[in-house]
Amino acid sequence: MARPSKYPRELRERAVRMVAEAVERGEYPSEFEAIRTIAGKLGIGSAETVRKWVRQAEVDGGTRPGKTTAELAEIRELKREVAELRRANEILKSASAFFAAELDRPSRY
């Protein structure tokens, strides 16, 4: 199970929006400079965290190739389901082997 995010969704959205607006206005010499400054202003520990949020927002917005947040969530859910089904299959295999062995034993009576 994934750990909950340290930062609320609203803060992530605000940081992404602030970076996009700052870059659009040309307030900083580079996008990373904007990211680093805004991360500091918002009290976010690492500029890399904000950079990842910005990149994911670009993917979700269709301006960058990659898997969207919805696709990643679906993949995670499908992987969880596959793991659960594999566990169930292993249990059923063990049970069928157990009962098959019981049928092969000669009767005592």
C-alpha positions as a Markdown table, in Angstrom:
| # | Residue | x | y | z |
|---|---|---|---|---|
| 1 | Met | 0.0 | 0.0 | 0.0 |
| 2 | Ala | 1.4 | 3.4 | -1.0 |
| 3 | Arg | 2.1 | 5.9 | 1.8 |
| 4 | Pro | -0.1 | 9.0 | 1.9 |
| 5 | Ser | 1.4 | 12.1 | 0.4 |
| 6 | Lys | 3.2 | 14.4 | 2.8 |
| 7 | Tyr | 1.7 | 17.4 | 1.0 |
| 8 | Pro | -2.0 | 18.1 | 0.4 |
| 9 | Arg | -3.4 | 18.0 | -3.1 |
| 10 | Glu | -4.3 | 21.7 | -3.0 |
| 11 | Leu | -0.6 | 22.6 | -2.2 |
| 12 | Arg | 0.6 | 20.5 | -5.1 |
| 13 | Glu | -1.9 | 22.2 | -7.5 |
| 14 | Arg | -0.9 | 25.6 | -6.2 |
| 15 | Ala | 2.8 | 25.0 | -6.7 |
| 16 | Val | 2.3 | 23.7 | -10.2 |
| 17 | Arg | 0.1 | 26.7 | -11.1 |
| 18 | Met | 2.6 | 29.2 | -9.6 |
| 19 | Val | 5.5 | 27.6 | -11.6 |
| 20 | Ala | 3.5 | 27.7 | -14.8 |
| 21 | Glu | 2.5 | 31.4 | -14.2 |
| 22 | Ala | 6.1 | 32.4 | -13.3 |
| 23 | Val | 7.5 | 30.7 | -16.4 |
| 24 | Glu | 4.8 | 32.2 | -18.6 |
| 25 | Arg | 5.6 | 35.7 | -17.3 |
| 26 | Gly | 9.4 | 35.1 | -17.7 |
| 27 | Glu | 10.1 | 36.0 | -14.0 |
| 28 | Tyr | 13.0 | 33.6 | -13.8 |
| 29 | Pro | 15.9 | 32.8 | -16.1 |
| 30 | Ser | 14.9 | 29.1 | -16.2 |
| 31 | Glu | 12.1 | 26.8 | -15.3 |
| 32 | Phe | 14.1 | 25.1 | -12.6 |
| 33 | Glu | 15.0 | 28.4 | -11.0 |
| 34 | Ala | 11.2 | 29.1 | -10.8 |
| 35 | Ile | 10.7 | 25.6 | -9.3 |
| 36 | Arg | 13.4 | 26.0 | -6.8 |
| 37 | Thr | 12.2 | 29.4 | -5.6 |
| 38 | Ile | 8.6 | 28.5 | -5.4 |
| 39 | Ala | 9.4 | 25.3 | -3.5 |
| 40 | Gly | 11.2 | 27.4 | -0.9 |
| 41 | Lys | 8.4 | 29.9 | -0.7 |
| 42 | Leu | 5.8 | 27.1 | -0.1 |
| 43 | Gly | 8.0 | 25.3 | 2.4 |
| 44 | Ile | 8.4 | 22.2 | 0.3 |
| 45 | Gly | 11.5 | 20.3 | 1.2 |
| 46 | Ser | 12.9 | 19.6 | -2.2 |
| 47 | Ala | 12.7 | 21.4 | -5.5 |
| 48 | Glu | 12.8 | 17.9 | -7.2 |
| 49 | Thr | 9.4 | 17.2 | -5.6 |
| 50 | Val | 7.9 | 20.2 | -7.3 |
| 51 | Arg | 9.6 | 19.4 | -10.5 |
| 52 | Lys | 8.0 | 16.0 | -10.5 |
| 53 | Trp | 4.6 | 17.6 | -9.8 |
| 54 | Val | 5.1 | 20.0 | -12.7 |
| 55 | Arg | 6.1 | 17.1 | -15.1 |
| 56 | Gln | 3.1 | 15.0 | -14.1 |
| 57 | Ala | 0.8 | 18.0 | -14.6 |
| 58 | Glu | 2.2 | 18.4 | -18.1 |
| 59 | Val | 1.6 | 14.7 | -18.8 |
| 60 | Asp | -2.0 | 15.0 | -17.4 |
| 61 | Gly | -2.5 | 18.1 | -19.5 |
| 62 | Gly | -1.4 | 16.4 | -22.7 |
| 63 | Thr | 1.6 | 18.6 | -23.3 |
| 64 | Arg | 4.2 | 15.9 | -22.5 |
| 65 | Pro | 4.1 | 12.2 | -23.4 |
| 66 | Gly | 3.7 | 9.7 | -20.6 |
| 67 | Lys | 1.2 | 7.9 | -18.5 |
| 68 | Thr | -1.4 | 10.1 | -16.9 |
| 69 | Thr | -2.3 | 10.0 | -13.2 |
| 70 | Ala | -5.5 | 8.1 | -14.0 |
| 71 | Glu | -3.6 | 5.5 | -16.1 |
| 72 | Leu | -1.1 | 5.1 | -13.3 |
| 73 | Ala | -3.9 | 4.6 | -10.8 |
| 74 | Glu | -5.5 | 2.0 | -13.0 |
| 75 | Ile | -2.2 | 0.1 | -13.5 |
| 76 | Arg | -1.7 | 0.1 | -9.7 |
| 77 | Glu | -5.2 | -1.3 | -9.2 |
| 78 | Leu | -4.8 | -3.9 | -11.9 |
| 79 | Lys | -1.5 | -5.0 | -10.4 |
| 80 | Arg | -3.1 | -5.3 | -7.0 |
| 81 | Glu | -5.9 | -7.4 | -8.5 |
| 82 | Val | -3.5 | -9.7 | -10.3 |
| 83 | Ala | -1.6 | -10.3 | -7.1 |
| 84 | Glu | -4.8 | -11.1 | -5.2 |
| 85 | Leu | -5.9 | -13.5 | -8.0 |
| 86 | Arg | -2.5 | -15.2 | -8.0 |
| 87 | Arg | -2.7 | -15.7 | -4.2 |
| 88 | Ala | -6.2 | -17.2 | -4.6 |
| 89 | Asn | -5.0 | -19.6 | -7.3 |
| 90 | Glu | -2.1 | -20.8 | -5.1 |
| 91 | Ile | -4.6 | -21.5 | -2.3 |
| 92 | Leu | -6.9 | -23.4 | -4.7 |
| 93 | Lys | -3.9 | -25.4 | -6.1 |
| 94 | Ser | -2.9 | -26.4 | -2.5 |
| 95 | Ala | -6.4 | -27.3 | -1.6 |
| 96 | Ser | -7.0 | -29.4 | -4.7 |
| 97 | Ala | -3.6 | -31.2 | -4.2 |
| 98 | Phe | -4.7 | -31.9 | -0.6 |
| 99 | Phe | -8.1 | -33.3 | -1.5 |
| 100 | Ala | -6.6 | -35.3 | -4.4 |
| 101 | Ala | -4.2 | -36.9 | -2.0 |
| 102 | Glu | -7.2 | -37.8 | 0.3 |
| 103 | Leu | -9.0 | -39.5 | -2.6 |
| 104 | Asp | -6.0 | -41.5 | -3.5 |
| 105 | Arg | -5.6 | -43.1 | 0.0 |
| 106 | Pro | -7.2 | -46.5 | 0.4 |
| 107 | Ser | -10.2 | -46.7 | 2.7 |
| 108 | Arg | -9.7 | -48.1 | 6.2 |
| 109 | Tyr | -13.1 | -49.8 | 6.3 |
